[in-house]
């Protein structure tokens, strides 16, 4: 899910494995778990890079900032389709081969992005990334259950999702710095190197994982008929689209409204990443007590910060603080929504998780599309304007209809 939380902070109940008849592994395969963590790091790094390189990419490819932002949109839309469909389409193929295929797509995507001479080529590369991203997230928890005993499942997921936290801290600022030093393509060259290392480790570390489950569309349809599941997915669409409308177009705001240098933008994006790293832990702590409160708190804070940027985005100090706090507040969302969806459908946790990944990716696409339209038509403040509206609606929906302790 382009952006999920560090599972160290997730309540163990949110990651309880779904019971099945096949025996659990006798011992933990930590090298295989580490290879999946590397995969997460590579996928999330590639997903986040356009946000830190947007204006440079737009200038080089001779398109508007809003058009360049659709590199995020196409990845998210493809991942939204891939997440629920790939487990069905590959249900007879060894999962080791499937995961290696996803990493090969990641390598190819980074190479194509680095060599792209047109927006069409870049979008094709991002389509490949979307397939790998959606497929990986839809299967990661199920595969982790097969690599470690049930008692170590939460720890294994924590290890895998550490890749998200590291990518959140590193991808945007390092991408911006490399783009300034050697051009935006250099960041994708580096991402390609990471994906090659990941491929090598997975070839050595992943054991054979013959197909076990037999997923079908009937389960997904049944889940969508449950009101708690529908409310959770609608909240995701509103809240996450608002967040990504602001985040995807934050660089144009810092360049055109705040007038920051590239070095300062890099530092601010590093602040966003560090804020998100610690926000994962705090968000998880709150969600462990009430996922509704975690989502409401994060949504309310980001809505206020979006309003602050609309009013005082010309101030370098205010913008830097607002962007850092934005990253911190976002940490409440992935863990909060993960816990919500699992508790809404404890008997079909994997199917519900696939729907959650799809909803996240559709929301990311909506944020990039509508944020891009706003930026192209009203200027760089269009991103936070859309974020304010969507986050306010999503937060109010969660406040009124979100899960309460008696429902958990």
Secondary structure, DSSP 8 states (H G I E B T S, - for coil): --S---GGGS-GGGG-----SS---SS--HHHHHHHHHHHHHHHHHHHHHHHHHHHHHHHHT--HHHHTHHHHHHHHHHHHHHHHHHHHTTTS-HHHHHHHHHHHHHHHHHHHHH--SHHHHHHHHHHHHHHHHHHHHHHHHHHHHHS-GGGHHHHHHHHHHHHHHHHHHHHHHHHHHHHHH-HHHHHHHHHHHHHHHHHHHHHH-----------HHHHHHHHTSHHHHHHHHHHHHHHHHHHHHHHTHHHHHHHTS---HHHHHHHHHHHHHHHHHHHHHHHHHHHH-HHHHHHHHHHHHHHHHHHHHHHTT-HHHHHHHHHHHHHHHHHHHHHHHHHHHHHTGGGHHHHHHHHHHHHHHHHHHHHHHHHHHHHHH-TTHHHHHHHHHHHHHHHHHHHHS--GGG-
